[in-house]
Amino acid sequence: MAERQRLSPHDHALIHALALLSRPELRDRSKIGMIVGMIQDVLPRVSRQVERLRPLIVLAEQFASQKQGPLGDFGGLHDRARSIMNDWDGRRLADAWDVVTGKTE
């Protein structure tokens, strides 16, 4: 059964920033610092009480606390982001499918 939740604009900004950092084909290194800066800005106001956001928040904190590497990226943290964001997208798809098929309101 899908867990109904309202996400704040800060939550959405965090999710979309992590999504960008998780996609190697979109990793324009000149924008990575700006995206991580956005994460740093929204982190204090994300919905920490939403259990499902916890892995994303932990990942965002890792990006926010780490320095960019010599190649302008965050090394293996991008691979971790890809895995975590794939899990997030899969859960959100399942939630939507439950609504579409009438399993939840």
C-alpha positions as CSV (number, residue, x, y, z in Angstrom):
1,M,0.0,0.0,0.0
2,A,1.4,3.4,-0.9
3,E,2.3,5.7,1.9
4,R,0.7,9.1,1.2
5,Q,3.1,11.9,1.8
6,R,3.3,15.6,1.0
7,L,6.8,16.7,0.0
8,S,7.8,20.3,0.5
9,P,9.5,22.4,-2.2
10,H,12.8,21.9,-0.3
11,D,12.2,18.1,-0.5
12,H,11.6,18.3,-4.3
13,A,14.7,20.5,-4.8
14,L,16.8,18.0,-2.9
15,I,15.4,15.0,-4.9
16,H,16.0,16.7,-8.3
17,A,19.5,17.9,-7.3
18,L,20.4,14.3,-6.3
19,A,18.9,13.0,-9.5
20,L,21.1,15.3,-11.6
21,L,24.2,14.2,-9.6
22,S,23.3,10.5,-10.2
23,R,23.2,10.7,-14.0
24,P,26.6,10.6,-15.6
25,E,25.4,11.8,-18.9
26,L,24.1,15.0,-17.3
27,R,27.2,15.6,-15.1
28,D,28.3,18.9,-16.6
29,R,31.2,19.4,-14.2
30,S,30.9,23.1,-14.4
31,K,27.5,22.9,-12.7
32,I,28.2,20.3,-10.0
33,G,29.4,22.9,-7.5
34,M,26.2,24.9,-8.0
35,I,24.0,21.8,-7.6
36,V,25.7,20.8,-4.4
37,G,25.4,24.5,-3.2
38,M,21.6,24.1,-3.7
39,I,21.6,20.9,-1.7
40,Q,23.4,22.8,1.1
41,D,20.8,25.5,1.0
42,V,17.8,23.2,1.2
43,L,19.1,20.6,3.7
44,P,18.2,22.6,6.8
45,R,14.5,22.6,5.7
46,V,13.9,19.2,4.3
47,S,11.2,17.0,5.8
48,R,13.3,14.8,8.1
49,Q,10.2,13.2,9.6
50,V,9.5,11.5,6.3
51,E,11.1,8.1,6.8
52,R,11.4,7.4,3.0
53,L,13.5,10.5,2.5
54,R,16.1,9.4,5.1
55,P,18.5,7.7,2.5
56,L,18.3,10.7,0.3
57,I,19.0,13.1,3.2
58,V,22.0,11.0,4.3
59,L,23.3,11.1,0.7
60,A,22.8,14.8,0.4
61,E,24.7,15.4,3.6
62,Q,27.6,13.4,2.2
63,F,27.6,15.6,-0.9
64,A,27.3,18.7,1.2
65,S,30.2,17.8,3.5
66,Q,32.7,16.5,0.9
67,K,34.9,18.6,-1.3
68,Q,34.9,18.2,-5.1
69,G,37.7,16.0,-6.4
70,P,40.4,17.1,-8.8
71,L,38.3,16.1,-11.8
72,G,35.5,18.4,-10.6
73,D,33.2,15.7,-9.3
74,F,32.6,13.7,-6.2
75,G,34.1,10.3,-7.3
76,G,32.2,7.2,-6.1
77,L,29.5,9.3,-4.4
78,H,27.9,9.7,-7.9
79,D,27.6,5.9,-8.2
80,R,26.0,5.8,-4.7
81,A,23.6,8.5,-5.8
82,R,22.6,6.5,-8.8
83,S,21.8,3.4,-6.7
84,I,19.8,5.4,-4.1
85,M,17.9,7.4,-6.7
86,N,17.0,4.2,-8.6
87,D,15.6,2.8,-5.4
88,W,13.7,6.0,-4.7
89,D,12.3,6.1,-8.3
90,G,11.2,2.4,-8.0
91,R,9.3,3.1,-4.8
92,R,7.6,6.2,-6.2
93,L,6.6,4.2,-9.3
94,A,5.1,1.5,-7.1
95,D,3.2,4.1,-5.2
96,A,1.8,5.6,-8.4
97,W,0.9,2.2,-9.8
98,D,-1.0,1.4,-6.6
99,V,-3.1,4.6,-7.2
100,V,-3.5,3.8,-10.9
101,T,-4.7,0.3,-10.2
102,G,-7.0,1.3,-7.3
103,K,-5.0,-0.4,-4.6
104,T,-4.9,2.9,-2.7
105,E,-6.6,6.2,-2.8
